[in-house]
């Protein structure tokens, strides 16, 4: 019985995009949906989404220094 409830979410998880919200009842269902969604994206769409995510996360830093996001550095 413990194994059955192991992957159940206490609260519904959701994903949103393209004006649609989807609720999931388990982590497996959410992961499967995310993998299918990612597999259907073109490389350009993936880069666009990642760029938007980075801009969202570092919004305040980019406001202070707008040229900060012009280059990517690898160390």
C-alpha positions as CSV (number, residue, x, y, z in Angstrom):
1,X,0.0,0.0,0.0
2,X,2.9,2.4,0.7
3,X,4.3,1.9,-2.8
4,X,0.9,2.8,-4.4
5,X,0.7,6.2,-2.6
6,X,4.4,7.0,-3.0
7,X,3.9,8.9,-6.2
8,X,0.6,10.5,-5.5
9,X,0.5,14.3,-5.2
10,X,-1.1,15.8,-2.1
11,X,-2.1,18.8,-4.2
12,X,-2.7,18.9,-7.9
13,X,0.3,19.9,-10.0
14,X,-0.1,21.9,-13.1
15,X,1.6,23.0,-16.3
16,X,0.7,26.0,-18.3
17,X,1.5,27.2,-21.7
18,X,-0.2,28.4,-24.9
19,X,-3.3,29.6,-22.9
20,X,-3.9,26.2,-21.3
21,X,-3.6,24.8,-17.8
22,X,-3.3,21.1,-17.2
23,X,-3.7,19.4,-13.8
24,X,-2.0,16.1,-13.0
25,X,-2.9,13.5,-10.5
26,X,0.6,11.9,-10.2
27,X,4.2,12.7,-10.8
28,X,4.5,10.1,-13.5
29,X,1.7,11.7,-15.4
30,X,3.3,15.1,-15.1
31,X,6.7,13.8,-16.2
32,X,5.2,12.0,-19.2
33,X,3.4,15.1,-20.3
34,X,6.5,17.2,-20.0
35,X,8.6,14.8,-22.0
36,X,6.0,14.6,-24.7
37,X,5.8,18.4,-24.8
38,X,9.6,18.9,-24.9
39,X,10.0,16.3,-27.7
40,X,7.5,18.2,-29.9
41,X,9.4,21.5,-29.6
42,X,11.9,22.6,-32.3
43,X,15.4,23.6,-31.1
44,X,14.5,27.3,-31.7
45,X,11.4,27.0,-29.5
46,X,13.4,25.3,-26.8
47,X,16.0,28.1,-26.9
48,X,13.2,30.7,-26.8
49,X,11.6,29.1,-23.8
50,X,14.9,28.8,-21.9
51,X,15.8,32.4,-22.7
52,X,12.5,33.6,-21.4
53,X,13.0,31.5,-18.2
54,X,16.4,33.0,-17.7
55,X,15.0,36.5,-18.2
56,X,12.3,35.8,-15.7
57,X,14.6,34.5,-13.1
58,X,17.2,37.2,-13.5
59,X,14.7,40.1,-14.1
60,X,16.0,42.4,-11.4
61,X,19.7,41.9,-12.3
62,X,18.9,42.6,-16.0
63,X,17.0,45.8,-15.0
64,X,20.1,47.0,-13.2
65,X,22.5,46.0,-16.0
66,X,20.6,45.5,-19.3
67,X,23.7,44.4,-21.2
68,X,24.4,41.6,-18.8
69,X,22.4,39.1,-20.9
70,X,24.2,39.8,-24.2
71,X,26.9,37.1,-23.7
72,X,27.1,33.6,-22.2
73,X,30.3,32.7,-20.4
74,X,31.4,29.1,-19.8
75,X,33.9,28.4,-17.0
